[in-house]
């Protein structure tokens, strides 16, 4: 009887972990649906009034396909379920969310060729590594059989034997998000009137930037929120993977990562539509977040436009 105790305790631990993961997924889904309800009127107005662009398609996909993914649980065939959630879970949400951020960063730089090459290379490396990691991980696990006595929904499987590739994928995601954030900050300070006049930039100058450069300030604010939120969720998942590598509960943060990207994507797109209705930024400033010209940024009325010194190939 003593020899049967360890496997039984492990089984109860796994069941408890799966239950915790299910609760976390339900909470993430509830939060995402609540956010959709809160922004329904503004979102409907944006979807109806703006033309269909690639960015708009990405936006709709990450918002509503994430709801679909978090709502289903294919426990009838756990082998297929792991492949489905592997390719339609955090790796897809991260890919779409980072793509939206990539478009915004390149818009800030007027689609400068060198910036496009840098950001696209980082994005492709992150995405390829992420999907490759999914394939390697799922191929290496063994699905544990479910019985009628299993008290919670969900699938059980052995842990991947190696997590080095997984760690590399999460670290790469952190690096790419950090680079995009630094590029956004650099552009913000490059447009500061004090910088363009060769004067030191004070904290007061930064606070006044919201009035002087409303559109750019909103860009930077939303990009900053996106970065810190995504970075925090990715870091939490990284800690779970390292600290709980042998337990199903390591996946508890993935649902929140998916929902987080869907929520932050709405802020990236909806907030810029709100400011574009208040400030005349032209028809070209649609959901794809393009500035009116490749060398200037829109300032508030009465403020001289600044020339982007870094926008020359």
Beta strands, then each sheet from edge to edge (+ up, - down):
strand 1: 143-144
strand 2: 156-157
sheet 1: 1+ 2-
end
